[in-house]
Amino acid sequence: MKRRTIIRAALGASAALSPPVLELLAGQQARAESALTTAAGRDAVIGQWEETAWRYGCGYGGRAPITVLHDALLDVEDVGRLLVQQLDTGERQRVLRVCAQLSGIVALVLGDMGHPRDAHRWYANASAAAQASGDTTVHAWVTAREAMVPLNWGQPAAALRLADRARTLAGDGNSAAHALAAAAQARAHAALGHHAEARQAITDAERVRDRLRETDASGTWYGYPLQQHLVHASRTYTGISDTGPAADMQAEALRLISPTSVMSPALIHLDEALCTAAGGDHDSACTQAVHIITALPPAYRTGLIARRGQELASTLPRGARQLPAARELREALAATPLA
């Protein structure tokens, strides 16, 4: 990774490639080619990429989404080059699994940034790679993650179809993908007004989560930690107008959240504002939302943050839309593009 940083810095320093940079690139290519000529070398290279994919699963870590997207795109391209090498069946399956994970990360970030169409395209790539790898757990994870895109962008029926498919792929085992698929079902049912089905699905997600192995319950994009479950549960209960339990879950989720996280606490606070509005205090809800949005660094104000703010604005009754705080919210959203 240190060498890669050096290469990136060198490439960014000038539009032309200097002789030292060309020599550096040639040496890098020769080392990669040499490593791939032996089984031990291939195993080491693939192992490094598996570790890289796992690190991406640790989330933004305080980095702006555009930065994570830039790095992930570079890595997807690099991993793709491995597939043209002479690999045995097991090696190819491992590389395809990494491709599925990294493509899923690209799709996830694109969804957060407000590009649902591009996100779906990358999820299609991730799904194809997962299916080719033969890893149904990764395939289920990719599909459950994709369900979040239409959920977040106002298409609950499409989300439910994806969530149902993900749950079928996950099977009856206790996996993070199974829990996430059930949570996506719950949120979709809630948005569609299916209250009983929403309650059953979120109960199923909790039951599976309680039985997860430590790695599947980890606080990563690949896992299904308690904090993530609380967020999905709070969105489900908010959707069926049961704001008491939703508020309790939001408070607990904020207590558990990583101190380096930027987007997740903002989204939870916006969910709090939605609950406040549902309780009839529209002025406080709008004031809270304006504070949340404007306090974020500009790189975080687009995409899902803007969408959640618009969701609040759209729920305001006609009379509340004339409140000064509501006008401030509309002004803040006008300066906050979806993408």
Backbone torsions as a table, in degrees:
resi	resn	phi	psi	omega
1	MET	NA	-34.2	177.9
2	LYS	-63.7	-42.6	178.5
3	ARG	-62.2	-39.7	179.7
4	ARG	-63.4	-38.6	177.2
5	THR	-61.9	-41.2	178.6
6	ILE	-62.5	-43.6	-180.0
7	ILE	-62.7	-45.9	-179.0
8	ARG	-61.2	-42.3	179.2
9	ALA	-64.0	-40.5	-179.5
10	ALA	-66.9	-41.2	-179.7
11	LEU	-67.4	-33.0	-178.5
12	GLY	-80.5	-11.1	-175.5
13	ALA	-76.3	-24.2	-175.5
14	SER	-156.4	152.8	176.7
15	ALA	-71.9	-22.5	-179.2
16	ALA	-102.4	153.3	177.7
17	LEU	-94.0	117.9	179.7
18	SER	-77.6	161.3	178.0
19	PRO	-53.3	-42.3	177.6
20	PRO	-61.6	-37.5	179.2
21	VAL	-67.9	-42.7	177.7
22	LEU	-60.5	-38.7	178.4
23	GLU	-66.8	-39.5	178.5
24	LEU	-62.9	-45.4	179.5
25	LEU	-63.7	-41.4	179.3
26	ALA	-62.9	-42.4	178.2
27	GLY	-64.4	-39.1	178.2
28	GLN	-63.2	-44.3	-179.9
29	GLN	-64.3	-41.0	-179.3
30	ALA	-64.6	-40.0	179.1
31	ARG	-65.0	-42.4	179.4
32	ALA	-64.3	-43.6	-179.9
33	GLU	-63.9	-39.4	179.9
34	SER	-65.9	-40.9	-178.1
35	ALA	-64.2	-32.7	-175.3
36	LEU	-83.5	1.0	-179.1
37	THR	-86.8	-13.9	-179.8
38	THR	-122.0	153.6	179.1
39	ALA	-61.2	-40.7	-179.9
40	ALA	-64.7	-39.6	179.4
41	GLY	-66.3	-42.2	179.4
42	ARG	-63.9	-41.5	179.8
43	ASP	-60.9	-40.8	-179.7
44	ALA	-66.9	-43.3	-179.3
45	VAL	-64.8	-46.5	179.6
46	ILE	-63.7	-39.3	177.5
47	GLY	-60.5	-38.6	177.8
48	GLN	-64.4	-39.1	179.0
49	TRP	-70.8	-33.1	175.7
50	GLU	-63.9	-39.0	177.1
51	GLU	-67.0	-39.0	178.1
52	THR	-61.6	-45.5	178.9
53	ALA	-60.4	-39.4	179.1
54	TRP	-64.8	-39.3	179.5
55	ARG	-63.4	-38.1	177.0
56	TYR	-59.6	-34.0	-179.9
57	GLY	-64.3	-13.9	179.9
58	CYS	-74.5	-3.2	173.4
59	GLY	94.0	-166.7	-175.5
60	TYR	-69.3	-35.2	179.7
61	GLY	58.1	35.1	-179.9
62	GLY	86.3	-5.5	178.3
63	ARG	-84.5	148.4	177.8
64	ALA	-67.3	145.1	179.7
65	PRO	-53.1	-38.8	-178.3
66	ILE	-63.2	-32.5	178.5
67	THR	-68.9	-44.5	178.3
68	VAL	-63.6	-41.5	179.3
69	LEU	-61.2	-44.6	179.9
70	HIS	-57.8	-48.4	-178.2
71	ASP	-66.9	-41.9	-178.1
72	ALA	-64.8	-39.0	178.3
73	LEU	-62.2	-41.5	177.4
74	LEU	-61.5	-42.1	-176.8
75	ASP	-71.5	-36.3	175.9
76	VAL	-60.0	-42.5	179.2
77	GLU	-63.0	-42.7	-179.1
78	ASP	-65.7	-43.8	-179.5
79	VAL	-65.2	-36.8	179.6
80	GLY	-58.5	-30.4	179.8
81	ARG	-67.1	-25.0	179.1
82	LEU	-66.3	-28.5	-175.2
83	LEU	-70.7	-14.7	176.9
84	VAL	-91.2	-1.9	177.8
85	GLN	-83.1	166.4	176.2
86	GLN	-78.0	102.6	-178.7
87	LEU	-120.2	147.1	173.0
88	ASP	-80.2	175.7	-173.4
89	THR	-59.5	-45.5	-179.5
90	GLY	-63.8	-41.1	179.5
91	GLU	-64.9	-43.8	180.0
92	ARG	-62.3	-39.8	178.8
93	GLN	-63.3	-40.3	178.4
94	ARG	-64.0	-43.4	-179.7
95	VAL	-66.0	-41.3	177.8
96	LEU	-62.3	-37.0	178.1
97	ARG	-63.4	-43.0	177.5
98	VAL	-62.8	-42.2	177.5
99	CYS	-58.0	-43.0	179.5
100	ALA	-62.8	-43.9	-179.4
101	GLN	-65.2	-48.2	-177.7
102	LEU	-67.1	-39.1	176.8
103	SER	-65.0	-36.4	175.8
104	GLY	-64.1	-37.3	177.3
105	ILE	-65.0	-44.8	177.5
106	VAL	-57.2	-45.9	-179.6
107	ALA	-62.8	-43.2	-179.5
108	LEU	-59.1	-46.7	-178.5
109	VAL	-66.5	-41.0	177.6
110	LEU	-59.9	-39.3	176.8
111	GLY	-63.2	-43.7	178.2
112	ASP	-62.2	-33.6	-176.3
113	MET	-83.6	-4.5	176.3
114	GLY	95.4	29.7	178.4
115	HIS	-123.6	68.2	-175.0
116	PRO	-61.2	-36.8	-178.9
117	ARG	-63.1	-47.1	178.3
118	ASP	-66.2	-35.7	178.3
119	ALA	-60.0	-45.2	179.5
120	HIS	-61.7	-37.2	179.1
121	ARG	-64.1	-41.5	179.7
122	TRP	-72.2	-33.4	174.8
123	TYR	-65.4	-33.4	176.4
124	ALA	-63.5	-42.1	176.1
125	ASN	-61.0	-45.2	-178.3
126	ALA	-63.9	-41.1	-179.8
127	SER	-64.8	-41.9	179.3
128	ALA	-63.6	-41.9	179.3
129	ALA	-66.8	-40.8	179.5
130	ALA	-64.2	-42.3	179.7
131	GLN	-64.9	-41.2	179.2
132	ALA	-66.9	-28.9	179.8
133	SER	-74.1	-20.0	-177.3
134	GLY	81.6	6.4	-178.1
135	ASP	-94.0	98.6	-176.8
136	THR	-70.0	-25.6	178.6
137	THR	-67.1	-44.6	177.2
138	VAL	-66.2	-39.2	177.9
139	HIS	-61.0	-41.7	178.1
140	ALA	-65.5	-39.5	178.7
141	TRP	-62.7	-46.5	179.4
142	VAL	-58.7	-44.8	-176.4
143	THR	-69.1	-39.5	177.7
144	ALA	-66.2	-40.2	177.2
145	ARG	-63.7	-39.4	179.6
146	GLU	-64.1	-31.9	179.5
147	ALA	-59.9	-26.0	179.9
148	MET	-67.6	-24.9	-178.2
149	VAL	-65.6	-58.3	177.5
150	PRO	-64.6	-27.4	175.2
151	LEU	-60.4	-46.4	-175.8
152	ASN	-77.8	-14.8	-175.9
153	TRP	-119.9	29.8	166.8
154	GLY	78.3	28.0	178.0
155	GLN	-129.4	68.8	-174.4
156	PRO	-63.3	-31.9	179.9
157	ALA	-65.5	-41.6	176.9
158	ALA	-65.6	-38.5	178.4
159	ALA	-62.8	-40.3	-178.5
160	LEU	-65.4	-38.7	177.9
161	ARG	-61.9	-43.4	179.1
162	LEU	-67.3	-41.5	-179.7
163	ALA	-64.2	-40.7	177.1
164	ASP	-61.9	-42.2	179.3
165	ARG	-64.5	-42.1	179.7
166	ALA	-62.6	-39.7	-179.0
167	ARG	-68.6	-35.2	175.4
168	THR	-64.0	-44.4	178.9
169	LEU	-63.4	-38.2	-177.3
170	ALA	-69.6	-26.4	-179.3
171	GLY	71.5	-159.8	-175.4
172	ASP	-91.9	-2.3	-177.5
173	GLY	-71.3	163.0	179.4
174	ASN	-92.1	89.3	-179.5
175	SER	-124.9	161.8	176.6
176	ALA	-61.4	-38.4	179.3
177	ALA	-62.7	-39.7	178.6
178	HIS	-62.8	-46.8	-179.4
179	ALA	-63.4	-43.5	-180.0
180	LEU	-64.3	-40.5	179.0
181	ALA	-62.5	-42.0	178.7
182	ALA	-64.8	-39.3	178.1
183	ALA	-64.9	-39.4	177.3
184	ALA	-64.6	-39.8	174.9
185	GLN	-58.7	-44.6	-177.1
186	ALA	-60.9	-46.5	-179.2
187	ARG	-65.6	-39.1	179.5
188	ALA	-65.8	-45.9	178.3
189	HIS	-59.9	-41.5	179.6
190	ALA	-61.1	-44.0	-179.9
191	ALA	-65.5	-27.5	179.9
192	LEU	-88.7	-1.6	179.1
193	GLY	84.0	14.7	179.0
194	HIS	-91.3	80.1	-170.6
195	HIS	-63.1	-47.8	-177.5
196	ALA	-63.0	-43.3	179.5
197	GLU	-65.4	-36.6	178.7
198	ALA	-64.3	-44.2	179.6
199	ARG	-64.1	-40.4	-179.4
200	GLN	-65.5	-43.4	-177.5
201	ALA	-66.7	-40.0	-179.3
202	ILE	-72.0	-29.6	173.1
203	THR	-66.1	-40.5	176.8
204	ASP	-62.1	-42.6	179.4
205	ALA	-61.6	-41.3	179.1
206	GLU	-66.6	-40.3	179.6
207	ARG	-62.1	-45.0	178.8
208	VAL	-65.9	-42.8	-178.6
209	ARG	-59.9	-38.6	-179.1
210	ASP	-65.2	-17.5	-177.5
211	ARG	-108.1	7.3	-176.7
212	LEU	-71.6	148.4	169.3
213	ARG	-67.8	162.0	-176.2
214	GLU	-57.7	-40.5	-178.4
215	THR	-66.2	-37.4	-180.0
216	ASP	-75.3	-22.0	178.6
217	ALA	-93.2	6.5	-176.3
218	SER	-69.3	156.9	-178.3
219	GLY	-81.9	60.6	179.1
220	THR	-127.1	171.2	176.1
221	TRP	-67.8	-19.8	178.3
222	TYR	-87.6	-19.6	-177.3
223	GLY	-97.4	-174.4	177.1
224	TYR	-136.1	76.8	-177.7
225	PRO	-74.3	167.4	-179.5
226	LEU	-59.0	-41.5	-178.8
227	GLN	-59.2	-41.7	179.1
228	GLN	-66.2	-41.4	179.1
229	HIS	-61.7	-41.7	-179.8
230	LEU	-61.5	-38.3	178.3
231	VAL	-64.6	-47.3	179.8
232	HIS	-64.6	-39.1	178.6
233	ALA	-65.5	-41.1	-179.7
234	SER	-64.6	-38.2	177.2
235	ARG	-66.4	-37.5	178.6
236	THR	-63.9	-49.8	-177.6
237	TYR	-69.0	-32.6	174.5
238	THR	-63.3	-40.4	-178.9
239	GLY	-64.1	-27.1	178.8
240	ILE	-104.1	17.4	174.8
241	SER	63.2	27.4	174.9
242	ASP	-102.0	74.5	-167.2
243	THR	-76.8	-18.6	178.8
244	GLY	-62.3	-59.6	176.2
245	PRO	-59.4	-35.1	179.7
246	ALA	-60.6	-45.2	-179.2
247	ALA	-63.8	-41.2	178.1
248	ASP	-60.7	-41.9	-178.7
249	MET	-69.8	-35.3	176.7
250	GLN	-63.7	-43.0	179.4
251	ALA	-62.7	-41.8	179.7
252	GLU	-68.9	-38.4	178.6
253	ALA	-63.0	-40.8	178.7
254	LEU	-64.9	-33.5	178.8
255	ARG	-67.3	-33.1	-175.2
256	LEU	-89.1	-12.9	-169.7
257	ILE	-70.3	149.8	-179.8
258	SER	-65.1	139.0	179.5
259	PRO	-66.6	-17.1	179.2
260	THR	-88.3	-8.6	-176.9
261	SER	-74.0	139.9	179.9
262	VAL	-112.7	-51.6	-174.8
263	MET	-72.7	-43.4	-174.3
264	SER	-59.8	-48.1	179.2
265	PRO	-64.5	-33.4	178.5
266	ALA	-63.9	-42.1	179.0
267	LEU	-65.2	-38.6	178.9
268	ILE	-65.8	-42.2	178.2
269	HIS	-63.5	-35.1	176.0
270	LEU	-67.7	-33.9	173.5
271	ASP	-64.6	-38.2	175.2
272	GLU	-59.1	-42.3	179.6
273	ALA	-63.8	-37.3	177.0
274	LEU	-62.6	-40.3	177.8
275	CYS	-66.2	-39.6	178.1
276	THR	-61.3	-42.7	178.4
277	ALA	-65.2	-40.0	178.8
278	ALA	-62.7	-27.4	177.7
279	GLY	-81.6	-3.1	175.5
280	GLY	102.9	-8.0	-179.7
281	ASP	-92.8	77.9	-174.4
282	HIS	-70.9	-34.5	-180.0
283	ASP	-62.6	-48.6	-179.9
284	SER	-65.2	-37.7	-179.7
285	ALA	-62.5	-45.9	179.8
286	CYS	-66.3	-41.4	178.8
287	THR	-60.6	-44.2	179.0
288	GLN	-62.0	-44.1	-178.5
289	ALA	-64.0	-41.9	178.6
290	VAL	-60.8	-43.7	-179.8
291	HIS	-62.6	-43.2	-178.8
292	ILE	-61.8	-49.4	-174.8
293	ILE	-66.3	-47.3	-175.5
294	THR	-73.2	-20.3	178.9
295	ALA	-79.4	-16.2	-178.6
296	LEU	-76.1	149.3	169.8
297	PRO	-59.2	147.0	-176.5
298	PRO	-52.1	-35.1	-176.9
299	ALA	-64.5	-17.5	-177.0
300	TYR	-102.8	-2.8	-172.3
301	ARG	-85.2	-9.3	-178.0
302	THR	-90.2	-176.4	171.3
303	GLY	62.4	-126.7	-171.9
304	LEU	-63.6	-34.6	177.5
305	ILE	-61.9	-48.2	179.5
306	ALA	-62.6	-40.4	180.0
307	ARG	-61.3	-43.3	-179.5
308	ARG	-66.4	-37.2	176.1
309	GLY	-64.9	-40.1	177.3
310	GLN	-65.9	-34.0	177.1
311	GLU	-60.0	-43.5	177.9
312	LEU	-63.7	-47.0	-178.0
313	ALA	-59.9	-35.8	-177.5
314	SER	-73.9	-19.8	-179.1
315	THR	-86.3	-9.4	-177.1
316	LEU	-68.7	133.4	174.5
317	PRO	-67.1	162.8	-173.9
318	ARG	-52.9	-45.9	-177.1
319	GLY	-63.8	-37.3	-177.3
320	ALA	-72.4	-19.3	-177.9
321	ARG	-68.8	-14.6	178.7
322	GLN	-93.0	-1.5	178.2
323	LEU	-64.3	144.8	177.0
324	PRO	-54.7	-39.5	-179.7
325	ALA	-65.9	-34.9	178.0
326	ALA	-67.5	-38.9	176.8
327	ARG	-64.9	-38.9	177.5
328	GLU	-63.2	-38.2	177.8
329	LEU	-64.0	-43.8	179.1
330	ARG	-62.9	-38.7	178.8
331	GLU	-65.9	-41.0	179.1
332	ALA	-64.8	-39.2	-179.8
333	LEU	-71.6	-32.5	178.4
334	ALA	-63.8	-28.2	179.1
335	ALA	-93.1	5.9	-176.5
336	THR	-125.0	90.6	-176.1
337	PRO	-68.0	153.2	177.4
338	LEU	-66.8	-29.7	-178.7
339	ALA	-143.4	NA	NA
